[in-house]
Amino acid sequence: MAAGIIGAILALGGAAALQAGGYLPALGGVEETGEVMASAEQLNALSGEVAALRDRVQGAPAAPAENGAAAEQLTALSQRIEALESSVSTTGADAAAGAQQAGDTAAAAQQTAAAAQETANAAQEAATTAQQTAGEARQTAAAAQQTAEQANAKVDEAVAQFESRIAGMEASNRRADVALAAANLKSAIDQGGPFMRQLETYAEATGAGAATEDLRAFAADGVPSKQALAAEWPAVEDAIAESLRPALPDAPVQEQLLSGLRSLVQVRPTGETAATSEGPDAALARLDAAIESGDLAGWQSEWQALPQAAKDVSQDFANRVAARRTADRVVAEALSSALAPAPAGAAGSGSPADQPTGQANQG
């Protein structure tokens, strides 16, 4: 009987040790979700069974002397059972503590995972919001760029119009200055006196040119007015008439006397007769009519047809007539250019003196 008890104790103790060491599965097929706590309870039950066996061994009657070896074995086995109990108790406590720690760690990990998930969700929402904000910002920037381009275009157009208006005003002012200078120059020339100051003012307004150079030769002394020329004409006319009818040195005294009388009493054709007649008297009649009417161009044309002797005695007067005509032409062209309407797009064009309008009325 002692041998049976010993065998049972050994079997139970070995099973408990193997189960505590994890070499045997828990009784009843405990599921993994609660296997640690179930094994601890079974170990306690097994420990109770071992204790009950130990009590039975201790309460068994003494064995005969030949069974001494068995008694020693029981003693040793009892010590081993106590060691196993202690190991089982320690292992159960450690397993419970490990299970508790594992549960705590799992709970903390679950909380961490939940927090991480919330953080990830918040980050995703923030990223989505940022993406939407960036899209709106791009649209706003594009609209602002378009608005700025439109504003720049309007500014450029306004500046161009403003510059065009300023250029037009400057051109009008220049033309007004030229017109005023030309009028002052004409007034000075008509008075018959020097006009150098008025000519320099006109040259400054127009930028000088061939027109001002033509007048510069007469500016210091001036050019005669038409009234002055008309007043000088009778003496010149007499000199021309005298040159056209020279006395014949070999003629009889009567002929020379009649020639002198003809120079004192001149009978000349007039009107249409003077225009179509030939001879010295008709030429003088046409010259006289041109001076009286102020037709200096007609006078010059008729003077060119005179004999050389008549030209020689009237050359100074012819030069004064030419000077007057030149002055009239230059002033007329300047005034006509200055007062003419500005052509379209001519805001930046040259000065009026550089744009002659052709020969004006010389009378």
Secondary structure, DSSP 8 states (H G I E B T S, - for coil): -HHHHHHHHHHHHHHHHHHHTTSS--TT---TTSHHHHHHHHHHHHHHHHHHHHHHHHHS----GGGHHHHHHHHHHHHHHHHHHHHHHHHHHHHHHHHHHHHHHHHHHHHHHHHHHHHHHHHHHHHHHHHHHHHHHHHHHHHHHHHHHHHHHHHHHHHHHHHHHHHHHHHHHHHHHHHHHHHHHHHHHHTTS--HHHHHHHHHHHT--HHHHHHHHHHTT----HHHHHHHHHHHHHHHHHHHS---TTS-HHHHHHHHHHHHS-----HHHHHH--SHHHHHHHHHHHHHHT-HHHHHHHHHTS-HHHHHHTHHHHHHHHHHHHHHHHHHHHHHHHHS---TT-TT---GGGS--------
